[in-house]
Amino acid sequence: MWLFYVPVPKGKGEELANQMLDTCKCVNILESTSIYKVEGKLVKEAEEIMVIKTLTPKELEVRIKKIHPYKIPAIIKVKAETNDEYGKWLKT
């Protein structure tokens, strides 16, 4: 299984999740505040974090890049192990 960590604008997580459910099994949407610098300016904004579980990481990454509203989306992916029962559910 692969876990993806993908920040999106606040209010967009559910819409985007619905557009990728054919390339993943489950999406958790968490509220978040991001703080970062752009061109020397401090930026603080509300976002949502999508934690996505998939068995097809390449297909999911292609889909995210197609539908994500940011010019350069953060797509962080990690190979993960699960308990046997959850792993079997992912394959259904």
Backbone torsions as a table, in degrees:
resi	resn	phi	psi	omega
1	MET	NA	149.8	175.5
2	TRP	-118.5	139.9	172.5
3	LEU	-107.6	131.5	174.8
4	PHE	-112.2	139.4	175.9
5	TYR	-117.2	114.0	-173.5
6	VAL	-136.3	108.2	174.5
7	PRO	-73.0	142.2	178.4
8	VAL	-139.0	161.7	177.3
9	PRO	-59.8	146.5	178.5
10	LYS	-55.4	133.8	179.0
11	GLY	89.9	-3.7	-177.7
12	LYS	-103.8	-13.2	-173.4
13	GLY	-57.7	-48.0	-177.6
14	GLU	-66.4	-41.5	178.3
15	GLU	-59.7	-47.2	-179.6
16	LEU	-68.2	-40.0	178.5
17	ALA	-58.1	-43.3	-179.9
18	ASN	-62.5	-26.1	-179.5
19	GLN	-85.4	-7.1	-178.1
20	MET	-121.3	5.3	-176.3
21	LEU	-65.3	-13.0	174.9
22	ASP	-84.1	-7.0	178.2
23	THR	-116.9	5.3	178.4
24	CYS	-149.0	171.9	-178.1
25	LYS	-102.4	-33.2	-173.3
26	CYS	-155.9	143.9	176.3
27	VAL	-130.8	126.0	171.1
28	ASN	-101.3	137.2	-178.9
29	ILE	-118.3	119.5	-176.2
30	LEU	-117.6	138.5	175.1
31	GLU	-72.8	145.7	-176.0
32	SER	-152.1	155.5	169.0
33	THR	-117.3	125.2	178.8
34	SER	-106.4	138.4	177.2
35	ILE	-128.1	124.9	-177.7
36	TYR	-156.8	170.6	178.4
37	LYS	-110.7	138.2	174.5
38	VAL	-132.0	121.9	-179.8
39	GLU	50.0	42.5	176.7
40	GLY	80.4	-3.4	-178.5
41	LYS	-102.4	136.8	177.4
42	LEU	-78.1	129.7	-179.3
43	VAL	-122.0	134.9	175.4
44	LYS	-130.4	124.9	-179.2
45	GLU	-148.1	152.3	176.4
46	ALA	-77.2	135.1	176.9
47	GLU	-138.5	177.8	169.1
48	GLU	-122.5	144.3	176.6
49	ILE	-105.8	124.5	175.1
50	MET	-96.4	121.5	173.0
51	VAL	-105.9	113.5	-169.1
52	ILE	-116.1	134.7	178.3
53	LYS	-110.1	128.7	-176.6
54	THR	-148.5	158.0	170.9
55	LEU	-106.5	-4.4	-177.6
56	THR	-125.6	74.1	-173.7
57	PRO	-63.1	-37.1	-178.4
58	LYS	-65.8	-44.8	179.6
59	GLU	-63.7	-40.9	179.7
60	LEU	-64.6	-43.7	179.9
61	GLU	-61.5	-41.5	177.0
62	VAL	-59.5	-45.6	-179.1
63	ARG	-62.8	-45.5	179.9
64	ILE	-57.6	-47.1	-179.0
65	LYS	-61.2	-32.6	179.3
66	LYS	-71.1	-39.5	-170.2
67	ILE	-104.6	-12.5	-175.2
68	HIS	-69.7	135.0	-177.8
69	PRO	-75.7	-17.2	179.6
70	TYR	-80.2	144.9	178.0
71	LYS	-60.9	-42.0	177.4
72	ILE	-127.1	88.9	-179.6
73	PRO	-72.5	146.4	172.2
74	ALA	-82.7	117.5	177.4
75	ILE	-123.0	102.6	-177.4
76	ILE	-109.0	123.7	-175.9
77	LYS	-126.8	142.5	-176.5
78	VAL	-137.1	131.7	173.7
79	LYS	-74.2	130.8	-175.3
80	ALA	-134.8	154.2	173.8
81	GLU	-103.2	153.7	178.3
82	THR	-127.7	170.1	169.9
83	ASN	-69.3	158.6	-174.1
84	ASP	-57.4	-44.4	-176.8
85	GLU	-63.7	-42.8	179.5
86	TYR	-68.0	-39.3	177.9
87	GLY	-59.9	-41.2	177.5
88	LYS	-65.6	-40.5	179.0
89	TRP	-61.7	-40.7	179.2
90	LEU	-58.6	-31.5	-176.7
91	LYS	-83.5	-5.5	-179.8
92	THR	-82.3	NA	NA
